[in-house]
Amino acid sequence: MPRSNEKIQRLVLIGLLAALVFVFTYIGFDVPSPLGKAKVHMGNVMCLLGGLLFGGVPGGLAAGIGSGLFDLMDPAWAPEFWITAINKFVMGFVAGALAHKLPFSRHLNYWLAGVGGAVSYSTLYVLKNILSGHFISGFSWQVAVVETLTVKLPVTLTNALIAVVCSVLLVEMLQPALRRAGLFVREM
């Protein structure tokens, strides 16, 4: 395949994955919190899946673009869309980089990579909420930490668990078909 076709294929793939992240983030429910909304949703499944299937950069870009666009559609989250885009990029990138670089079996690599991506995002998300709770919302450090750890952390850990389990199961199911179609490669 000529080099320009590979670039076009990569852009289309990233766009498709970003659209899936965007749409799947709508599937879920909001959890109210004094520090702002939290949401249990399926978008993180797609963030991890893109990285696991196609590597760190495509997965990270799709996760960041799709999640950032989702946040722009909600006035409560729009001001922080860029933070979400960066954090979700890290999630997809870490998952993709680990999945394609770890020296273990493919199956174990996917589980470890999924957990690595989810933990990296969860850590950034919790840190962002503590900092914004204190510096932007004006809560004391104690209130910001307690509120984040009692409301936001359980929600993000629920999202992480759902995302890891579903994305690893999906990657195992989708990989043979993508390989037959010539779309699955070890590293894009």
N, C-alpha and C positions, 0 to 999 in steps of 0.2 A: 504494500500500500504506500503511495507517495506520502511524503512528510506532511504536506498541507492537509491531506485527508485525515491523518492522525491528529493534527491539531484541531480540526473541525470536529472530529469524533470526540475528542476530550472535552471541548467546550459544550457540545450537545449533552454529553454525559453529565457534566457538572451542573448544567442548567436543569436537566431532568431530575437529578438527585436533589437539587435545591428546591424544586417544585414539590417533590415528595416530602421533604422536611417541612416545608411551609404548610402543606395540606394536612399532614399527619399531626402537626402541632395543634390543629383545631380539634382533634379527637381526644377528648379528656374532659376534666372539670376543674373549675377554679376553687382554690382554698383561700378564704379570707385571712388577712394578717394585718396587724398595725403597721408593719414595715412594707406594706404593699401586697399586691396579689401574688399568690403562688399558684402553680397549675400542675396537676398530674396529667400527663399527656403522652402521646405516642411519638412525638417528633424526635425524641432522643434515640428511638429505635433506628430511625432513618439516618441520624447523624453518625451513629456507630456503624451501621450497615454500609454506608458509602465508603468509610475508611477501611473496613474489613475487606470489602470486595475489590476496591480500586486503588487503595494506597492512601498515604497520608495527605498529600497535597490535594488531589481531587476530592477526597472525603472531607477534608477540613474546609475547603472552599465551599462545597455544597452545604455543609452544616452551618457555616457562618453566614452565607448569603440567605439561605432559606429561613433561618431563625431570626436574622436581622430584619428581613422583610416582614416576617410575622409580627415582630415587636412594633414595627412602624404602623401596623394596622390597628393598634390598640393605644389610645391616648395615655393610658396608665403606664405603658411600657415604652412608648415611642422615644422619650428623652434618653433612655439607656440602650437603645437598639445597638449602638456601636459596641457597648460592653458585651452584650449578648453575642454579637457577631464574633468578637474576638474569643470569648470563652468557648463558644460552640466550635469555632475553627480549631481551637486547641483540642477539644474532645475528639473530633473526627481525625485530626492529624495524628494525635497520639495513638489512637486505635489503629489507624492505617499503618503507621510506621512500625508499631510493635508487631502487628499481624504478619508483616512481610519481612521482618528482620529477626524475630526470635528464633532460636535454634532448636525448638522442640517440635513435636508433631504438629501438623497443620491444625488439628482439632484443639489441642492444648493452646497453641498460639492464639487462636480465635478467642478462647475464653479469657486468657491472660490479657490480650489486647483490649477486649471489651471492658474488662474490669479496669484496666489502666486508663482508658479513655473516659469512662464514667467517673472514676475517682479524681482524675485531673479536672474535669468539669465541676464536679461537686465541691471540690476544694476552692476553686475560683469563685463559684457561686456563693458559697458561705462567706468567704472573705469579702466579696463585694457587698453582701447584705449587711455585714457587721460594719464595714466602713461607711456605707451610705446611711445606715441607721444612725450612726453617731454624727458624722460630719454634715449630712444633708438634712436628715429628719430631726436632728438635734437631740436624740435620745442619749442618755448617759451610756458609757461603755458597757456597764452592767446590763442595762435594759436591752441594748442592741445585741449583745452576745446571747443573753437568755432568750430573747424573742427569736433570734435566728436559730439557735440550737433546739428550741422547743417547737417551732412552727415550720420554718424554712428547711431545716436539715432533714426532718422526717419526710417531707415532700420530695426533696431532691434525692434522697436515698431510695424512696419508692420508685421514682422515675429511673434511677440508675439500675435498680434490680430488674425492672420491666425491660429496660433498654438492652441490658446485657443478655438476658435470657432470650428475648425475642430476636435480637439481631444475630446472635450466634446460631440459633435454630434456622433463621432465614438464610444466612450465608451458606450453611450446609445444604439447604434445599436448592438455592438458586445457582450455586457455583457450577454444577454439572451442565445446566442449560446454558449459562453464560459462556462456559468453556466451549461447548459445541457451536455456539454462535460466533465464536472468535472474539468475544468481548471481555473475557476474563484473562487478565495477565497478572503475573506476580507483582509487578510494579509498573504503574503508568507514569 
